[in-house]
Amino acid sequence: MSEVLLFHHAQGLTPGVVALADELRHAGHTVHTPDLFGGRTFPTLEEGLAHVAATGFDEVVVRGLRATDGLPEDLVYAGISLGVLPAQRLAQTRRGARGAVLLEACAPAATWGGWPAGVPVQVHGMDGDPVFAGEGDLDAARELVTQAGATARAELFTYPGDRHLFTDRSLPGHDAAAAELVTARVLAFLAALG
């Protein structure tokens, strides 16, 4: 079983993020869900992003990096949207990463020096999502998967639709069928890690 560090999106550690973590736990994985917002959640993405701007984008990412304090090196790093940034950075820069699951966002691998050899990765997003597809994340995901695939399992899954945060069942943009498929694919990915 894997030990997973799952970072929430810009609306905070919502019940939907906790539910996803619980599904992974139910399958036998250990899942940590650090709260980068100190207990605050936001009803809209815009309000969450305003909080991130007020807090400082870099500060939120640093909080994510500090979430590894006291945790082992051999983690799977996972993130949803905003949470992809600390997850991807840790997967690329912290020694011992077992893998990465990037949901609804992806940064260019070159941001942190390229994808590390041998680290498996899985990326998920909607093909018409104005954030994932419209702001360059989908292109970054394609490049990352090509680079990572030279030495490890690397998968990109796109889903029909234009919703952002579709994996969070507590939000209006939730797509139950797509989210169920994401969860099944993530569980298969984690199971393959041993």
Secondary structure, DSSP 8 states (H G I E B T S, - for coil): --EEEEE-BTTBS-HHHHHHHHHHHHTT-EEE---TTTT---SSHHHHHHHHHHH-HHHHHHHHHHTTTTS-S--EEEEEGGGHHHHHHHHHHSTT--EEEEES----GGGGTS--TT--EEEEEETT-TTTTTSSHHHHHHHHHHHHTTTS-EEEEEESS--SSTT-TTSTT--HHHHHHHHHHHHHHHHHT-
